[in-house]
Every structure is written in C-alpha cells, then in structure tokens.
Amino acid sequence: MGLLKSTQSAAYESAPLLAFQLTAVQQLQERWKRETVFSDKAPNTVILAMVLEPRFRKLKCLSPDEVLHVQTKVQTMALEERRKMDVQQHGSCSVTSTDTTATESTPRATLLDSLLGSDGEEEDGAGEGGDIQTQVRNEVLSYFGEKSLAKEETPLLGWKANNDRYPMLARLAKSYLCIPATSTPSERLFSAAGNIASKKRGSLSQEHVDMLTFLHCNAKCLDKGSSGRHVSWPVAFYTTPTKK
C-alpha cells in the first residue's frame, strides 16, 4: 500500500509519465485489492497478520472505518480464542456422577428466588461471561492504543515480552505470524537437501540426511555456543556410512 500511495502522490507533467502512472496504479489496485480491502466475508489473512504485527498495528493503509471493523473482528477472534482455551482447560477434567448425586449437589431455589424470578447460578454465569468479554475488550483496546514497534525491532521478541499482557492476542499471533510470506525458505530447504543427498552420497541414511539438512539450515544459530566458542559437531553427522 505504501508503493500505491507513493505512486498516486507522484506529480508528472509529460503525457507518457502520466500514462505510466495511471497504468501502474490500476495494476497495483487490481493485484492487491483482495489482500488490502477488509471484508466480513473474506478471510482477510494479510490484514489480520498485519494487525498482529506490532510494527504495523496502526493500519495506516486503511481508512478509519476499516480500522474500526478490523479491531472489532480481532476482538471477536480473541473472545473465541479465550473460549477455546477454557474448553481445553476444563474439557480434560471429566466428571462422572449419577442422577442422584447431581440432584443432591444442585442447590434448591429459595423462596426469595421464586418470588423475584431469579436464579443465582445463571446470574453468576452471566457475570463471568461479562467479565471475560470485558477482559478481552480491554486487552484489544490496550494493544491498539500502544505505540508501534520500531521497524528495526523483531516482532517475535515483542510478543515474547508481552505474552502475559496480551495472552489471547499472543495466541492469535502464533497462528498468523508463522505463515511464510513467500515460498523461498522451502525452496532453499529442498535445494540444500538435494545437494546433500547427491549420487556420490547415496549411502546416507534418512536420519543422516535429516540431521545434515537441519544443521545446514540452522548453521547461523549453531555455529556458536553460549560461551561464544565454536561448537564442534560429531563426526558421525558429516561422514557417509559405509554399506555392510
């Protein structure tokens, strides 16, 4: 969207440049209209990923009305995530009881409840649900009210530091920010595996290929240990096993 705005704001005088500007704007709008226009019926994956990216949470590329719709959508998703978490926490605890035990454990309605037409358990449940909605709403509003991270900072480290402050949004961020933006990493992985499992190294077992590919792709993280010294890996990871 920044490229589109810069193209639209550019001022040209000659006819060829104006024609080029018009064509470029039309092609950019056609290319990104599905990804950059919020719709209740569309998945809005790009916009939601941009919202959960702390460096771009302000959504400057959208109109104020669209930003409000996006915030409402995020709040609804966070509330659903909270309910899923509650189900996962309480679903593992199975309660087995007979009808007699359930009847005895159920408190009887008092005369005052009968006269006023109130039920204490329903009111407690409604109050708890209201508290959950309030917590999620405050979490979303607090997140959007914060200042965006600097472009040089890492968003994953930002979420790691704010995981306790925004627990529901952090769960959503794990689902959206793990999506690869391009297929380049996977293509590099296949290329590295192809170079390792060559014809001259046909005796490599599947385990050795997996380990060598892992070491190759994570060499930057594994070159140095915690003490800053070079880590020497076992020779078995590099040598080709002989056929028996």
N, C-alpha and C positions, 0 to 999 in steps of 0.2 A: 504493500500500500504506500510505503514511502516513495518507491520508484514512480508510482502512478501520480502522486501529488506533485513530485518534482517535475514530472513531465508536463502536467497540466499547468503548473505555475510558470514554466519557462516562456519567455516572450521572444517570438521570432517575427521578423519582418518580411523576409522573402517568401514567395509562394511555395517553392519546393520544401523549405523547412516547415512551413505551416502544414503542408500536406503530410509530411512525415510525422509531425507531432500528432495530428488527428488520427492517423493510422495506428501509431504506437499506443495512444490512449484507448482506442477501440479494441485493439488486440489484448491489452492488459486487462481491461474490464471483462472481456469475453473469457479470458483464461482464468481469472481469479474470482469471478462473480459468485461461484458456488462456495468457495472457501472463505470469502471475506464478507458475505452478506448473511446476517443471522436470520434463521427461520425456525419456527417452532416444529415444523415437520421434518427438517433436515437434521442429520447427526451433529453438525457444527463442530466437527472434530478439531479443525485448525483453530477456530476461535476459542474453544474451551481449553485447548492446550496453551494458547497464548495467555488466557486468563490465569492459568495455574503456573505460568512462568513469571516469577517475581519481578523480572526486569521489564515486563510488558503488561503488567496487570491493569494499567490505566486505560488500555484500549483506545489510544489516541486516533486510531484509524477508523473508528466507528462513531456514529452520531450519538448524542446524549440519550435519545430514545432507545437506540440499540444497546447501549451500555446498560441501561436500566433493565432491559429484557434479559440480557446476559447475566446480570447479577441475580435476578430472580430465578433464572434457570440453575445457576450454580447453587443457590440456596436450596432449591428443591432437590438437587442431586446430593448435596451434603446431608439433608434430612433423610433421604433414602439410604445413604451410606450408614448413618447412625442407626437406623432401624435394622439394617442387615447385621451390623456389629452386635446389637442387642440380641438378635435372634441367634447368632453364632455363640454368644456367651452363655445364654440361657438354654439353648437347644441341646447342649451336651448333657445337661442335668435332667435325666428322665425321672419323673415322679410316678410311682406305681401305688395306687391306693384303691380301695373298694368303694362302692357307693355309700356304704355306711360311714366310712371314715370321712369321705368328702362331705357328707351331710352334717356330721358332727363338727367338722372343722369350720363349716360355714357359719358365720355369726348371724343370729336372728335379728330381724329388723325390730327396732324398738318402737314403742307407741308414738314417740315424737316423730320418728322417721315415717311412720304410716300416716300420721296426720299431715305432715308437711310434704309428703310425696318425694322424699329424698332418699338416696342410697349412698352410704358412706364410701363403699368400695368404688362405685362409679365416679364419685367426686374425686377420690384420691387418684384414680387412673387418669381422669381428665386433667387434674392438676399436674401429674407427672408428665403427660404428653405436652402440656403447655410449657413446662419448664424445658423440655428437650427442644421444642421449637424456638424458645427464647434463646437458649444457649447456641443453637446453630445459627440463628439470625445474627446474634451478637458477634459470633466468630466470623461470619462472612463480612459483616459491616466493618469490623476491625481490620480484616485483611485488606479490603479495598481502600480503607482510609489511610493505610500506611504508605510511606514513601517507597517508590520503586527502587529496586536494587540498581547499583551501577552496572553499566554494560560489561565492565571488566570482571565482575564477581561471578561466581559459579552458582547457578540456581539450586543445584542439588545440595550444596553446603548450606544455602539459605534455608531450605526445607528441613535439613537435619537440625539446624539450630532452633527452628520454630515448630518442630514436630509436636511439642507439648502445648504450644499456644493455639495451633490450628490443627487438631487431630483429624477432623473429618476432611478438611481440605488437603491435608497431607496424604490421606488415603486416596483421594481422587488424583492428586498429583502423581502418585506412583503408577496409576493406570494410564495417564495421558503422556507424561514426560518420558516414559520408556519407549514410546513409539519412534522408530527411526525416521528421520526426516527424508533420507534417501536410501537407496539400496547399495550405496558404495561400501559400507562396512562388511556386509555379507559377501559382496563380490571380492573384496580383498581377502576375506577368510577362505573362500573357495580357491583363490589363486595361491594363497600360502599352502593350503592343503595339497594342491596339485603339484607344487614344487617339492614338497616333502615326499609325497608318495609317488615318486618317479619310477621309471622302468629299472633304473640301476639300484633302486632300494625296494625291490619287490618283496623282500623277506620281512619287511616291517610288519609287525602285528597291528591290529586295530588299536590296541591300548597305546602303543608307542606313537602311532600317528596322531591320536588324540592329544597325548601329552606334548608332543613336539609342536603341534599346531597351537596349543594353549600357550606354551612358552614363547612361541614366536609372536603371537598377538598381544601378549602381556609383558613383553620384554622391558618396556619402559617402567613398569611397576615392579618388576622382579630383579632388575639389574643391581639395585642397592638394597641392603637390609636396613634394619632400624639403626644400626651403628654407622651407616654411611659407607661401609666397606662392600666391596664386590662379593656377590654370593656365587660360589661355585656349585653348579648343579651336578647330580650324579652322572657318571659316565654312561650309565645304562640308558639315559634319556636320549643320548646322541648316537650311540653305536647301533649298528644294524645287527639284529640277532641272526645267528647262523642256523641254517636248516639242519635238522637232525636226520 
